[in-house]
Amino acid sequence: MEDLRADVVIVGCGPAGIFAALELIQKSDLKVVMVDKGPDIDRRICLARMGRDCASCSPCTMLCGWGGAGAFSDGKLTLSADVGGWLENYVGREELTRLIDYVDKIYLAFGAPITVFGTDVDVIEELQRRAQLAGLKLIPMRIRHLGTEKCADVIKAIRDYLSKRVKILTERQVAKVLVDGSVATGVELVDGTKIHANYVVLAPGRSGAEWLKKVTKELNLKAYNNPVDIGVRVEVPAPVMEPLTKYLYEPKLIYFSKCFDDQVRTFCFNPYGEVITESYEDVVTVNGHSFLNKKTKNTNFAVLVSTSFTEPFKEPIAYGKYIARLANLLSGGIIVQRLGDLEEGRRSTPERIKRNIVEPTLKSATPGDLSFVLPYRYLANILEMLQAMDKLTPGVYSRHTLLYGVEVKFYSSRLELSRELETKISNLYAIGDGAGITRGLVQASASGIIAARSILQREGYSPELSSENLPRYVPSKP
């Protein structure tokens, strides 16, 4: 294939890369090329999503391709500056709040539902009071829930819109970033094709964290360790969590353990949802999602322990993968265990799972013993958190509660970036979860806009945020 020429090349077609491209084409005539190692949205077929065993595809179609990991996620837009990343450290809270509102309007323009959870102030204040009595901190936030199927529809709509102006290359992997002196000049693909560009935007997402780490070393870029988040996915009867999920959808709870004073938090609630698997190259981890129109009898959520390691530790991703590999080694994939069995120091068996009140939604999970996988410190923290939650919503700490392991969030080391999210190499930007600065759809999307605005300004275009410049999307007739 012949070399290509562009004004901007974006590596990664997840939310960060997508919103960078949207902003660029809305406000300029710059030529944009996007590259992703995964398949296009219509070719992202996952056996695990169809109720079959995970095929450990490489790259994982649940995580890679058009839309990134967000395409088949639960589709939660957290409309709060308090969660979802660290962009406030770069642009300030006021501008981040404006960016979140702007991002939300764009999602709405492409078909996101109008319903927003977390708006009943009186209910939230009462839930916060009850959480405090249980030793928990409840962070209030507004959430727009797309649902897994609607999230994919929105991502497809954005792709249709962008494809008229942007050259999109899927199933093409970037080998290295091209640099002349201290200025980025493009990228080279694995097949040898070069894409020459004035600006390079790296948006590889969580699944590309290892790749970005390699690029960081090659270019001698400075990075800082992010906390390592490791834990389990919890599955309970949906009515147990209904007092919270009915009003908040995503209850963001934080707890500091008595034993170790570690931060433990809930993450990614899926009311009436399903537990699923994800494949990160050679390891399989657990996650969850829920549909807008299809319901199960269960609600699942993650309980994660955040650990900040100090020098000489520099391998947060490797550590997370090490823990995940132990679970894979013992079970062939994901372990499921009843909370009662864990407390009694015994493994769960197929017979015990079969007669359990809570029926597992991840049928491929292997009954086992998580105490052979997770260090004592993590298990002690998780059990403390569930006991505290049981005071807020009785029924969480039940012997029938299911624990799936392990869940690991592979946040890359956080790159040293300017306010515009530019590296020390001129015209080279790093955005989204892969750069270690965001961990959610909205802030990842906002990071793409920040980088795009910087490029627009340098090229003499107006970068202001304005609702008048929102995309005018008209769906194609069936």
ZIDA-V954098 format. One record per residue. RES is the residue in one letter. PSI is psi in whole degrees, -180 to 180 (999 if undefined). NEAR is the number of other C-alpha atoms within 12 Angstrom. D_LAST is the distance of its C-alpha to the last C-alpha in Angstrom with 1 decimal. Layout:
res-><RES | RES>
psi-><PSI | PSI>
near-><NEAR | NEAR>
d_last-><D_LAST | D_LAST>
//
This chain:
res-><M | E | D | L | R | A | D | V | V | I | V | G | C | G | P | A | G | I | F | A | A | L | E | L | I | Q | K | S | D | L | K | V | V | M | V | D | K | G | P | D | I | D | R | R | I | C | L | A | R | M | G | R | D | C | A | S | C | S | P | C | T | M | L | C | G | W | G | G | A | G | A | F | S | D | G | K | L | T | L | S | A | D | V | G | G | W | L | E | N | Y | V | G | R | E | E | L | T | R | L | I | D | Y | V | D | K | I | Y | L | A | F | G | A | P | I | T | V | F | G | T | D | V | D | V | I | E | E | L | Q | R | R | A | Q | L | A | G | L | K | L | I | P | M | R | I | R | H | L | G | T | E | K | C | A | D | V | I | K | A | I | R | D | Y | L | S | K | R | V | K | I | L | T | E | R | Q | V | A | K | V | L | V | D | G | S | V | A | T | G | V | E | L | V | D | G | T | K | I | H | A | N | Y | V | V | L | A | P | G | R | S | G | A | E | W | L | K | K | V | T | K | E | L | N | L | K | A | Y | N | N | P | V | D | I | G | V | R | V | E | V | P | A | P | V | M | E | P | L | T | K | Y | L | Y | E | P | K | L | I | Y | F | S | K | C | F | D | D | Q | V | R | T | F | C | F | N | P | Y | G | E | V | I | T | E | S | Y | E | D | V | V | T | V | N | G | H | S | F | L | N | K | K | T | K | N | T | N | F | A | V | L | V | S | T | S | F | T | E | P | F | K | E | P | I | A | Y | G | K | Y | I | A | R | L | A | N | L | L | S | G | G | I | I | V | Q | R | L | G | D | L | E | E | G | R | R | S | T | P | E | R | I | K | R | N | I | V | E | P | T | L | K | S | A | T | P | G | D | L | S | F | V | L | P | Y | R | Y | L | A | N | I | L | E | M | L | Q | A | M | D | K | L | T | P | G | V | Y | S | R | H | T | L | L | Y | G | V | E | V | K | F | Y | S | S | R | L | E | L | S | R | E | L | E | T | K | I | S | N | L | Y | A | I | G | D | G | A | G | I | T | R | G | L | V | Q | A | S | A | S | G | I | I | A | A | R | S | I | L | Q | R | E | G | Y | S | P | E | L | S | S | E | N | L | P | R | Y | V | P | S | K | P>
psi-><139 | 153 | 153 | 160 | 132 | 164 | -41 | 132 | 131 | 123 | 107 | 127 | 36 | -170 | -41 | -50 | -39 | -46 | -28 | -44 | -42 | -47 | -39 | -45 | -23 | -30 | 14 | 174 | 26 | 144 | 123 | 134 | 134 | 141 | 137 | 141 | -18 | 175 | 167 | 163 | -39 | -14 | 4 | 84 | 123 | 122 | -37 | -34 | -19 | 14 | 10 | 172 | 144 | 130 | 2 | 49 | 147 | 111 | 159 | 123 | -12 | -25 | -27 | 152 | -173 | 123 | -15 | -160 | -25 | -20 | -38 | 23 | -176 | -15 | 47 | 124 | 105 | 110 | 52 | 142 | -6 | -18 | 162 | 7 | -167 | 25 | -26 | -31 | -20 | -42 | -6 | 157 | -40 | -46 | -37 | -40 | -41 | -41 | -41 | -43 | -40 | -45 | -44 | -42 | -35 | -43 | -40 | -39 | -26 | 14 | 10 | 144 | 153 | -17 | 133 | 130 | 161 | 30 | -9 | 98 | -43 | -44 | -43 | -43 | -39 | -41 | -37 | -40 | -46 | -36 | -42 | -39 | -27 | 2 | 20 | 154 | 122 | 117 | 115 | 141 | 149 | 141 | 133 | 119 | 120 | -36 | 151 | -44 | -38 | -34 | -44 | -38 | -43 | -43 | -39 | -41 | -42 | -38 | -44 | -40 | -46 | -33 | -19 | -21 | -17 | 138 | 119 | 121 | 108 | 163 | 37 | 123 | 138 | 129 | -42 | 162 | 133 | 132 | 136 | 107 | -113 | 27 | 130 | 137 | 3 | -162 | 159 | 131 | 166 | -34 | 4 | -11 | 135 | 137 | 105 | 133 | 155 | -26 | 143 | 127 | 116 | 116 | 60 | -10 | -178 | -38 | -17 | 14 | -40 | -42 | -44 | -32 | -41 | -44 | -41 | -43 | -43 | -36 | 2 | 45 | 147 | 141 | 155 | 148 | 130 | 161 | 150 | 124 | 113 | 140 | -147 | 162 | 129 | 137 | 125 | 165 | 137 | -39 | -24 | -42 | -2 | -38 | -26 | -50 | -25 | -36 | -32 | -24 | -56 | 89 | 116 | 102 | 137 | 138 | 143 | 119 | 150 | -37 | -46 | -4 | 31 | 150 | 129 | 138 | 156 | 155 | 141 | 67 | 141 | 83 | 131 | 37 | -163 | 148 | 137 | 173 | 157 | 147 | 122 | 90 | -101 | 10 | 150 | 130 | 175 | 151 | -167 | 159 | 168 | 150 | 162 | -36 | -5 | 128 | 146 | -176 | -2 | 159 | 137 | 154 | 160 | 145 | 114 | 139 | 124 | 123 | 126 | 107 | 152 | 177 | 143 | 12 | 128 | 17 | 64 | -38 | -44 | -39 | -46 | -41 | -34 | -46 | -43 | -38 | -34 | -44 | -43 | -39 | -41 | -29 | -12 | 2 | -107 | 138 | 138 | 137 | 139 | 143 | -38 | -39 | -39 | -43 | -36 | 4 | 33 | 157 | 154 | 147 | 162 | -35 | -43 | -40 | -39 | -36 | 6 | 146 | -41 | 117 | 125 | 137 | -19 | 95 | -24 | -7 | 142 | 124 | 134 | -156 | 111 | -15 | -15 | -7 | -54 | 135 | 154 | -40 | -43 | -45 | -43 | -43 | -43 | -44 | -40 | -44 | -45 | -35 | -40 | -42 | -32 | -28 | -29 | -42 | 90 | 136 | -15 | -47 | 75 | 150 | -18 | -9 | 136 | 138 | 126 | 138 | 151 | 160 | 126 | 135 | 111 | 72 | 127 | 160 | 143 | 121 | 150 | 116 | 156 | 179 | -29 | 6 | 34 | 141 | -179 | -14 | 121 | 139 | 15 | 114 | 152 | 126 | 165 | -168 | -36 | -31 | -3 | 15 | -11 | 164 | 59 | 163 | -47 | -51 | -33 | -45 | -43 | -36 | -35 | -38 | -40 | -48 | -42 | -40 | -36 | -43 | -43 | -43 | -42 | -28 | 5 | 14 | 161 | 122 | 7 | 146 | 129 | 134 | -18 | -20 | 14 | 150 | 139 | 86 | 130 | 112 | 145 | 146 | 141 | 999>
near-><12 | 12 | 16 | 25 | 24 | 26 | 33 | 42 | 49 | 53 | 57 | 54 | 58 | 55 | 54 | 50 | 55 | 59 | 47 | 48 | 53 | 47 | 44 | 43 | 34 | 36 | 29 | 26 | 20 | 30 | 30 | 42 | 42 | 51 | 47 | 41 | 38 | 39 | 32 | 34 | 37 | 22 | 18 | 31 | 25 | 30 | 21 | 33 | 31 | 17 | 18 | 18 | 24 | 32 | 28 | 26 | 26 | 25 | 31 | 36 | 40 | 48 | 44 | 47 | 48 | 48 | 48 | 49 | 46 | 47 | 42 | 45 | 43 | 41 | 41 | 45 | 46 | 42 | 36 | 36 | 33 | 28 | 38 | 34 | 35 | 34 | 44 | 28 | 21 | 26 | 26 | 17 | 19 | 17 | 23 | 33 | 24 | 27 | 36 | 40 | 30 | 32 | 42 | 36 | 30 | 38 | 42 | 30 | 26 | 32 | 29 | 33 | 27 | 17 | 21 | 25 | 30 | 32 | 21 | 18 | 16 | 13 | 20 | 29 | 21 | 19 | 33 | 27 | 19 | 24 | 29 | 21 | 18 | 26 | 26 | 33 | 29 | 32 | 29 | 35 | 31 | 32 | 41 | 38 | 42 | 40 | 37 | 32 | 27 | 31 | 38 | 37 | 30 | 34 | 41 | 36 | 33 | 40 | 37 | 26 | 28 | 33 | 22 | 19 | 23 | 33 | 29 | 35 | 31 | 33 | 29 | 31 | 33 | 37 | 25 | 30 | 40 | 31 | 26 | 18 | 12 | 17 | 22 | 32 | 29 | 40 | 40 | 30 | 29 | 19 | 18 | 17 | 23 | 28 | 41 | 29 | 33 | 31 | 43 | 46 | 53 | 51 | 51 | 48 | 53 | 45 | 43 | 43 | 38 | 28 | 31 | 41 | 38 | 21 | 30 | 31 | 17 | 16 | 26 | 18 | 26 | 22 | 27 | 27 | 29 | 33 | 34 | 36 | 37 | 45 | 46 | 50 | 50 | 53 | 53 | 45 | 34 | 33 | 23 | 29 | 35 | 28 | 23 | 35 | 31 | 27 | 29 | 37 | 42 | 42 | 43 | 38 | 38 | 35 | 36 | 27 | 28 | 19 | 19 | 20 | 19 | 28 | 32 | 42 | 39 | 38 | 39 | 45 | 43 | 49 | 43 | 34 | 37 | 43 | 48 | 45 | 47 | 45 | 38 | 39 | 26 | 24 | 37 | 43 | 46 | 45 | 46 | 42 | 46 | 40 | 29 | 28 | 15 | 18 | 19 | 27 | 25 | 35 | 41 | 49 | 46 | 43 | 45 | 44 | 42 | 34 | 29 | 20 | 19 | 14 | 10 | 9 | 18 | 22 | 27 | 35 | 36 | 25 | 25 | 34 | 32 | 25 | 36 | 44 | 31 | 29 | 38 | 34 | 22 | 25 | 30 | 26 | 37 | 43 | 46 | 51 | 47 | 45 | 41 | 25 | 27 | 32 | 24 | 14 | 16 | 19 | 29 | 35 | 21 | 21 | 14 | 26 | 32 | 20 | 14 | 27 | 21 | 34 | 31 | 39 | 39 | 41 | 27 | 28 | 41 | 34 | 36 | 37 | 35 | 43 | 37 | 27 | 35 | 34 | 20 | 17 | 25 | 36 | 34 | 29 | 34 | 45 | 36 | 34 | 41 | 43 | 27 | 33 | 39 | 25 | 24 | 32 | 28 | 22 | 28 | 38 | 32 | 30 | 27 | 30 | 41 | 48 | 54 | 54 | 52 | 53 | 49 | 43 | 47 | 42 | 42 | 43 | 42 | 37 | 38 | 29 | 32 | 25 | 25 | 33 | 44 | 33 | 33 | 26 | 29 | 29 | 39 | 44 | 49 | 55 | 57 | 56 | 48 | 48 | 52 | 46 | 45 | 42 | 41 | 44 | 48 | 48 | 45 | 50 | 50 | 55 | 56 | 49 | 48 | 46 | 47 | 50 | 35 | 31 | 38 | 31 | 19 | 19 | 21 | 14 | 20 | 20 | 25 | 24 | 27 | 19 | 19 | 14 | 22 | 26 | 29 | 21 | 24 | 13 | 17 | 10 | 4 | 3>
d_last-><34.3 | 35.7 | 36.3 | 33.8 | 34.7 | 33.0 | 34.2 | 32.9 | 32.0 | 30.6 | 31.4 | 29.0 | 25.3 | 25.8 | 25.7 | 28.9 | 27.8 | 24.3 | 25.8 | 28.5 | 26.0 | 24.1 | 27.5 | 28.7 | 25.9 | 25.7 | 29.4 | 30.4 | 29.7 | 31.0 | 29.7 | 28.3 | 28.0 | 26.9 | 28.2 | 27.7 | 29.4 | 26.6 | 23.3 | 19.9 | 17.8 | 15.9 | 19.4 | 21.2 | 22.0 | 25.0 | 27.1 | 28.7 | 25.4 | 25.1 | 28.6 | 30.4 | 33.2 | 32.5 | 32.8 | 34.1 | 31.7 | 32.9 | 31.3 | 29.9 | 26.1 | 26.3 | 28.0 | 27.2 | 24.2 | 21.5 | 21.9 | 25.4 | 26.9 | 25.0 | 21.5 | 22.5 | 25.2 | 25.5 | 24.0 | 27.0 | 27.5 | 31.3 | 32.0 | 35.7 | 38.0 | 40.1 | 38.0 | 35.7 | 38.0 | 40.8 | 39.3 | 41.7 | 44.5 | 43.1 | 41.8 | 43.5 | 42.2 | 41.5 | 39.2 | 37.5 | 36.7 | 35.3 | 33.1 | 31.8 | 30.8 | 29.1 | 27.2 | 26.2 | 24.8 | 22.7 | 21.2 | 20.5 | 18.8 | 16.3 | 15.7 | 18.9 | 20.3 | 23.0 | 25.6 | 28.5 | 31.3 | 35.0 | 35.6 | 38.3 | 41.4 | 43.9 | 42.3 | 42.0 | 45.7 | 46.8 | 44.9 | 46.4 | 49.8 | 49.4 | 48.2 | 51.3 | 53.5 | 52.0 | 52.6 | 49.0 | 47.3 | 44.0 | 42.0 | 40.0 | 36.6 | 33.4 | 30.3 | 26.6 | 25.1 | 21.5 | 21.9 | 21.2 | 17.6 | 16.8 | 18.9 | 16.8 | 13.6 | 15.6 | 17.1 | 13.9 | 12.9 | 16.5 | 16.4 | 13.5 | 15.7 | 18.9 | 18.1 | 18.3 | 21.9 | 23.1 | 24.1 | 23.2 | 25.4 | 24.7 | 27.2 | 29.9 | 32.8 | 35.2 | 38.8 | 40.6 | 40.6 | 42.5 | 45.2 | 47.8 | 50.7 | 49.2 | 45.9 | 42.6 | 41.4 | 38.4 | 37.6 | 38.3 | 35.9 | 37.4 | 37.0 | 39.1 | 36.5 | 37.5 | 35.3 | 37.6 | 36.8 | 38.7 | 37.3 | 36.3 | 34.5 | 34.9 | 32.3 | 32.5 | 32.0 | 34.1 | 33.5 | 34.9 | 38.0 | 40.3 | 39.1 | 39.6 | 43.0 | 43.9 | 42.9 | 44.9 | 48.0 | 47.6 | 47.4 | 50.1 | 48.0 | 49.4 | 47.6 | 48.5 | 48.1 | 45.5 | 46.3 | 45.5 | 43.3 | 43.9 | 43.7 | 42.0 | 38.9 | 40.0 | 38.5 | 39.7 | 38.7 | 36.1 | 38.6 | 41.1 | 39.0 | 37.5 | 40.1 | 38.8 | 35.1 | 34.5 | 35.5 | 35.1 | 32.5 | 34.1 | 37.9 | 39.4 | 42.9 | 45.6 | 48.9 | 52.0 | 53.8 | 57.4 | 58.4 | 57.1 | 55.8 | 52.5 | 49.2 | 46.9 | 43.5 | 40.5 | 37.1 | 33.5 | 33.6 | 30.9 | 31.4 | 30.5 | 29.3 | 30.0 | 32.4 | 31.1 | 32.6 | 32.3 | 33.9 | 35.9 | 37.1 | 40.0 | 39.7 | 37.5 | 37.3 | 35.8 | 33.2 | 31.0 | 27.6 | 26.1 | 22.7 | 21.6 | 21.0 | 23.2 | 26.9 | 30.0 | 33.6 | 34.6 | 34.5 | 35.2 | 36.4 | 38.4 | 42.1 | 43.0 | 46.5 | 46.7 | 49.5 | 50.7 | 52.8 | 55.4 | 57.0 | 57.4 | 54.1 | 51.2 | 48.8 | 46.6 | 43.8 | 46.3 | 47.9 | 44.6 | 43.8 | 47.3 | 46.9 | 43.5 | 45.1 | 47.8 | 45.3 | 43.5 | 47.0 | 48.0 | 44.9 | 42.8 | 40.2 | 40.1 | 43.0 | 42.6 | 45.7 | 46.7 | 48.4 | 51.3 | 51.9 | 51.8 | 54.4 | 56.6 | 56.5 | 55.0 | 51.8 | 49.2 | 49.0 | 46.3 | 48.5 | 48.6 | 44.9 | 44.3 | 46.4 | 45.2 | 43.8 | 40.9 | 38.8 | 37.4 | 33.6 | 34.2 | 35.5 | 36.5 | 38.9 | 42.6 | 45.2 | 47.8 | 49.9 | 48.6 | 52.2 | 52.5 | 49.7 | 49.8 | 53.1 | 55.1 | 54.4 | 50.7 | 51.1 | 53.7 | 51.5 | 48.5 | 50.7 | 52.1 | 48.7 | 47.6 | 50.9 | 50.4 | 46.9 | 48.4 | 50.5 | 47.5 | 45.3 | 47.6 | 46.3 | 45.0 | 48.3 | 48.4 | 49.6 | 46.3 | 44.2 | 42.5 | 42.8 | 40.8 | 42.1 | 41.8 | 39.4 | 40.1 | 38.5 | 39.1 | 39.5 | 40.8 | 44.1 | 43.6 | 44.0 | 46.4 | 44.3 | 44.9 | 43.5 | 40.7 | 40.1 | 41.7 | 44.0 | 47.5 | 46.1 | 45.0 | 41.2 | 40.4 | 38.4 | 37.6 | 35.1 | 33.5 | 34.7 | 35.9 | 38.3 | 39.7 | 39.1 | 36.1 | 34.9 | 31.7 | 28.2 | 29.4 | 32.6 | 31.1 | 28.5 | 31.4 | 33.5 | 31.0 | 31.2 | 35.0 | 35.2 | 32.8 | 34.9 | 38.0 | 36.7 | 35.5 | 38.9 | 40.7 | 38.7 | 39.6 | 36.3 | 36.1 | 35.1 | 35.2 | 32.7 | 31.2 | 28.4 | 28.1 | 26.9 | 24.1 | 20.8 | 18.6 | 15.2 | 12.2 | 8.9 | 6.4 | 3.8 | 0.0>
//
